[in-house]
Amino acid sequence: MPKVFLKTYGCQMNERDSEQVARDLAARGYEITQNEKQADVVLINTCSVRDLAEQKALGKMGMLGRLRARKPEMVFGFLGCMAQSRGGELVRDIGHVDLVVGTQKFHKVADYVDHLYKRRVELGDRMMDDERLSIVDVEEEPGSQETIREHTLKDRQATAFVSIMQGCNMHCTFCIVPSTRGSERSRSIASIVEEVRGLVDKGVREVTLLGQIVNLYGRHEFEKADGKSPFVQLLEAVHEVEGLRRLRFTSPHPIGFRDDLIDCYARLPKLMAHVHLPLQSGSDRILKAMHRTYTTAKYEALVEKIRNVRPDIAVTTDVIVGFPGETEEDYASTRALMQRVRFDNAFIFRYSQRRDTPAAELGGQLSEEVKDERNQDLLEVVNQIALEKNEELVGRRVEILCEGLSKSNAERLMGRTPGNKIVIFEGGDRHIGEVFDVQIERTTGFSLYGNPAVL
């Protein structure tokens, strides 16, 4: 049985796409392995949002190419966003790469791998270095948003991601996603609900709906109903799936948060008390340059509105520091906003110059030293607030869904609160996949620790 080593970089959508590929390969008789040295096929699912992710993928592929010396029949492939962006140049520039598949063709990866691997095995010693066998497929495909719907679930898996749409029409000036993922395309509500039902039947208790701008789901394909957006209609439909305990979504855009969506936090009990709401900058001047289409005042008013509807909600965000032209005053505005809003957590990114994006051509590109200084400073602010927020939970009972073993300590279990905070606790197999209360005993920053006496 041929073995496949599949490495994924980037976002949750990339993880979901890789899951589909793994499932399709397994259906064709391939075995997924975590041991790259045992592999007959090496696939790297790539990210293009930041340069570091691309460099990691390229470096990994370069290192793994040495394996072909002892296995000439091996197949090497790039998938996903960088594959979409760079296309055939990856085959041209990296001598051992045979396969490049873009973001709309994940459902064809297994067929392509099967063809290439069998052909290379068939040729054997007759395969010369100049007799290249390669496939590059980065073309658009209508209906591709409906193809990522099969899952490979682990034993007693409690949570799962469900892709509801592909692409993005927002064209933020720093972002390469519209050119790698294409324009917005949404699945039907019926097909999404069917997928969620299938997951629940297999033991999943929580689903997270995925989209590049998830709360703009269906705006081009479907009509409003009773004043509700297509996304709110979808939330309501998924909420009704019997046996589903928890519902989340990521990542939204502030402009897609209308009153009908905010109201869902008050009336849909399965919708968890957490919203990830990307900010990107606390400077109106920089937001305009980013083409983010809102002001800091509107953003802060939105957060206040959501918190008024659901006072216990956890709010997290994304911020980019070092955007071209960002002055000390601009950065100070971001820092001050972070302190005012007091996010439960935030992902801080140093601006990364991406080719084929408007921001890459702007003047005022900042040095890596300045970006790093602002990144570290803002992380200190975020970490301190996160610690203070978690300390407020010490001594309280909170509900968690137990997802399985802790990644940092295999002797303990981990679960998540409705606010998506990680709780580590001692327990047994009977707790995995269950929803129950624990008492928070202490915190060490982003992780909480539960008292096993109350399990």
Order of alpha helices (4+ residues) and beta strands (2+ residues): beta-alpha-beta-beta-alpha-beta-alpha-alpha-beta-alpha-beta-beta-beta-alpha-beta-alpha-beta-alpha-beta-alpha-beta-alpha-alpha-beta-alpha-beta-alpha-beta-beta-beta-beta-beta
